[in-house]
Amino acid sequence: MKGQLLSWSTITSGTSSSGSNYYVTQQKMSQSLSKFVAVLDEYEYNAQTVEEIISLSSSSTLQGILVLNHTALSSSGADDASMVYSSPEASSPRGQNTPSEQITPDNQYEWNPNGDGLIHKDMYGIPTSYVEDGRIAEYIYTVSKQQAMDFLSSLSNQKVSVFDEGIKKFPPIMAEFNMYMGPEDMDSPTCLSWKNTDGSWSPKCLPLGGTSVWALAGSPYDRTQVVANNNVNRRRVEDGQNKQPVILVATNMDATAMFHELSRGANTAAANILTVLMAAKLFGESVTDSLLDSLPNKVIFAFFQGENYGYMGSRSFLRDVAYPGFQCDENGMVAAQAKNKNEKNTKMACLNPLRHDLDFMDIGTIQSMIAVDQVGILSENNTFYVHDSGHGYYSNIMTSMSSDDWTIQDATAGSLPPTALSSLLVLSEGQVGGIVLTGYNDAFAEDSFYMSHMDSTDRISINLDAVAKAATVVARTALAAAYGNTNDGSAISAITELTSEDGTLNKLANCLFENGNCKFLMNYASMERSNDRVETGVDLGVGQSLGKLPNYYPSVYDFRNGQPGVQLDGKVYGAYTGDKVYGENTEDKFLIRPDMLAMSIHGLLNDFLGRSAAADGNDSLNLQKCQSISDCSSVQYCSADGEKAVCTGSKVCVCCRSHYHVALDDAIIPSPNNGTGVFIVSQDDTGVTPMYTEPYWSNDIGVQVFRASNGAANWTLGIGISVAIGCVAATIIFKKRLQNEKLY
């Protein structure tokens, strides 16, 4: 798709730089447009403008849209004063008129008043790209404005004032999009089940998904139940009733934007991740395993992937743990590593539906959830808001932590913002609730650029003082919740106050906001890779990078991007129900390769929460040094049944506390007896989840900007080709003569 670059604001204004009107009617302009590419400032790129472009052009003339970085345009005369921000997300995020509306409670509440829903608009046939580079954006802005004014001038029969006669001899600047979108009627079930004309299965897309991470504070639950009951293969709600109930501290790992590769998510993802990671660190530093094991409730820290695409991570986890509870096929429960099948309390897995780690089946009943959302930008200075699902005990604990410097107060919205708590409420049918700590009251902070590529630290400022305070409040509330009704206020004093000067906080902030490939995260991800290599005998490497400029888009889901697989007789399957017997070959095993962010969080949670066992009667600083997990085999302080010591990115041995979990839409399951990356729609699908997929893109996808060739250029090209052919022919003839003379 190829067309001339035209500044849309110039086209619609019909006004020259000097202010004289061209008096071109919209009808005349619409009828006169040839193939063109609309050029927009990023502040102009909203649902209203896109509708206007479509209505005043036709599918045969509109070839695409180029969106320009506004910060590069100010020096080129772009009007800053007239720019009004619109969030591309709906005004009711994941709510009414979105694909997730059936799984979001109170789905009509408008948390995002600046939202216009562009992200949910059908843009088929309108390829769109973002120009981030400042110099290129400035050039395209200038050229497209000049060409638009030239076009308007020609329509109004006025003298062209933009180009002088010499410049006009040059052909126009064009853009060409190579972004084939597939058939117009394609949907997720169709592309997942696509078959070639010969009947062979050839999927044309992959589901979105990834890997969530969860970690238990305190000694792990006894794994005996899963190992002993491997004929039952079912996790039921009642299975957790004789164990310590769980308080979930949860947040999302992902963000989105109109341009997926620019899902920076500074406030909507990175600030949340940073807050909960630091809360886990405070928790692990302040409380020993022996104390946690004696309390009425346990605490789990969870980071859910794919939350902005139908709550994929939280729904997968909660459905497996309790609602309705995971069920493995009969005889499908096996040792995660066949070589360890005879060991006591070995880690278990399931062949179908494939789960590489079944430790979630030992978790106690979920008591409540403390969720965190958008605490990096505050609507009011030094003020947090607590959104309560109706279980006021935990909100009272949190609001009691207000001080002279910080205010923590009940939100007045009367509704819950879309977070992992939404999944818990829906799946438990309102029987289990919790609270959400946020930086906003009844609407998202006005300058937060919600779900936009502008939710980035080059556009907004993340308040690290607020993040540090939020982490402290969350850790203290979680400990108070672990005490339950026995809480006497000592929980608050047990957790030390975190400040924005904390070294770990600042290292993580640099990684999550500025440099996703930082050495700090890479150290932890690389150690996870090393630990897995020693454990499985297979080096799968480190998964997809977060990016030099962090990108929190969840990505497609396959073996390279978080989908677990089972290696059986040397072949890796996405799930297995066939005739081969798992375990006859000691090399049979389950494998997983999460992305770098998940691997880093996994390692960090082990480090933050796995030290507390060593603090029981020992100096917590006297941890064994290590270079790999092999150096931790003799550690004595990880003594609970089924517990093992692992090496961390900080090069010390700690007790393993972290786990990965599948983050995938309820309706999509790996196809049994096929390789990874092959999926089917579940027969139990009720049609309530959005089922996001992404097509296989070609390697040459993209857009190029160039000057159209004219007649002179064609003559030049023809002469050049003729000369080249002549030179080749002369070379061949000369070479033959040399050969005849035996000189070659």
Salt bridges, closest charged atoms under 4 A:
ASP41 OD2 - HIS70 ND1 2.52
GLU42 OE1 - HIS453 NE2 2.80
GLU42 OE2 - ARG459 NH1 2.71
GLU51 OE2 - LYS121 NZ 2.51
ASP80 OD1 - HIS70 NE2 2.48
GLU89 OE2 - HIS120 NE2 2.63
GLU132 OE2 - ARG264 NH2 3.50
GLU238 OE2 - ARG236 NE 3.45
ASP239 OD1 - ARG236 NH2 3.17
GLU285 OE2 - LYS281 NZ 2.30
ASP289 OD2 - ARG657 NH2 2.43
ASP293 OD1 - LYS298 NZ 3.27
ASP320 OD2 - ARG355 NE 2.76
ASP320 OD2 - HIS661 NE2 2.83
ASP357 OD2 - LYS347 NZ 3.44
ASP357 OD2 - HIS659 ND1 2.79
ASP359 OD2 - ARG223 NH2 2.84
ASP359 OD2 - LYS347 NZ 3.05
ASP359 OD2 - HIS659 ND1 3.68
ASP362 OD1 - LYS243 NZ 3.53
ASP458 OD1 - ARG459 NE 3.88
GLU497 OE2 - LYS469 NZ 3.29
GLU497 OE1 - ARG476 NH1 3.30
GLU528 OE1 - HIS602 ND1 2.70
GLU535 OE1 - LYS644 NZ 3.57
ASP539 OD1 - ARG529 NE 2.82
ASP539 OD2 - ARG533 NH1 3.79
ASP558 OD2 - ARG560 NH2 3.21
GLU587 OE1 - LYS589 NZ 3.22
ASP607 OD1 - ARG611 NE 2.71
GLU643 OE2 - ARG657 NH1 2.17
ASP666 OD2 - ARG315 NH2 2.55
ASP666 OD2 - ARG319 NE 3.79
